[in-house]
Amino acid sequence: MKKSVSYSNSFPPQNWVQETIPKLILMDDAFMRVVLKDMKCTEYILQVVLNKPDLRVKSQNLQMDLKNLQGRSLILDCYCTDKTGTVYNIEIQNGAQGASPLRARYHSGMIDMNILHSGQNFEHLPESYVIFICGKDALKRNKQIYHISRVIEETGEPFQDKTHIVYLNTNIRDNTELGKLIEDFYITDPKKMHSKVLARRVFELKENNAVEKGEEGIMTSYFERLKQQWKKEAVLEGRAEGRAESETKMAKLMGLLVKDGRIDDIAKASESESFRKSLLEEYQLS
């Protein structure tokens, strides 16, 4: 039985920003995107994950929209290039289902499709990395990191297509530089983080309240999307009182999720009706 907690029926819940921001961690994908607006943070993560201390990021694009006119398009969490022309796609995935090998294959293919222009020779394709930072061991081999590249089966030699897929399993932490980075992904207090680069950025956003204009909107958009979706569902169900009732439930559920530090579940609830229903049942609000 959940403890009884008093909430305002206003939506979004009163003071939700002040309550939510201190609890955010880098594994909350919305917060990670805000942190990565500082390109030095992206650069540091790539340096450690790929063990390339000399890697220098030249440009990046967050929430990059890759269009596919004949099929499914993609929005990439973080797409960047280094000074050698190598391209990187970093994805934060807390669920194993969102980091399947077939998704990694599609990401890699879509990146290639959007790089090569009409008439260009295939030799212009750069080296590319698709990197999944996972909250679970997506490949279930109990390894901290997995490096996937094509090989020629008969010889065991690398197949030189310049594509790489990397899975980082954040369930395994140790005293290595990579293990300390993983630990930083789950620390709420920037003063306790190992990386000075990440700590400085997180401190700016949390302690100094230096949230740039529009950055709070990343989280606010989840609330607004939920609000509109639940209103629509109430109408479809033919409930005249549906709008007021759904907003009351909304405020209570959001308050509980914030209180429990379940920030990623707010994002998931904004996209999945079945997940919203399971949360309502879990918190006895249905």
TARA-V746073 format. One record per pair of residues at least 4 apart in sequence whose C-alpha atoms are under 6 Angstrom apart, sorted by the first residue. I is the first residue (numbers start at 1). J is the second residue. Records with the same first field share a line. If there is no record, write none. Layout:
I: J, J
This chain:
9: 248, 251
11: 251
13: 251
16: 20
17: 21
20: 258
23: 188, 261
25: 186, 188
26: 32, 185
27: 185
28: 264
29: 92
36: 41, 42
41: 198
43: 57
46: 50
47: 51, 52, 53, 55
48: 178
56: 82
57: 81, 82
58: 81, 82, 83
59: 80, 81
60: 79, 80
61: 78, 79
62: 77, 78
63: 75, 76, 77
64: 75, 76
65: 74, 75
66: 73, 74
67: 73
68: 72, 73
77: 91
78: 89, 90
79: 88, 89
80: 87, 88
81: 85, 86, 87
82: 86
86: 126, 127, 128
87: 128
88: 128, 129, 130
89: 130, 131
90: 131
91: 132
92: 133
93: 134
94: 134, 135
96: 136, 138
127: 162, 163
128: 163
129: 164, 165
130: 165
131: 165, 166, 167
132: 167
133: 168
134: 168, 169
135: 170
137: 169
144: 169, 172
145: 167, 168, 169
146: 166, 167
147: 166
148: 164, 165
149: 164
150: 159
151: 156, 157, 158, 159
152: 156, 157, 159
170: 182
173: 179
174: 179
175: 179
184: 193
190: 199, 202, 203
193: 199
195: 199
196: 200
199: 203
203: 207
204: 208, 210
205: 209, 210, 211
217: 221
221: 225
222: 267, 270
225: 270
226: 230, 270
231: 243
234: 239, 242
242: 246
246: 250
257: 262
265: 269
269: 275, 276
280: 284, 285, 286
281: 286
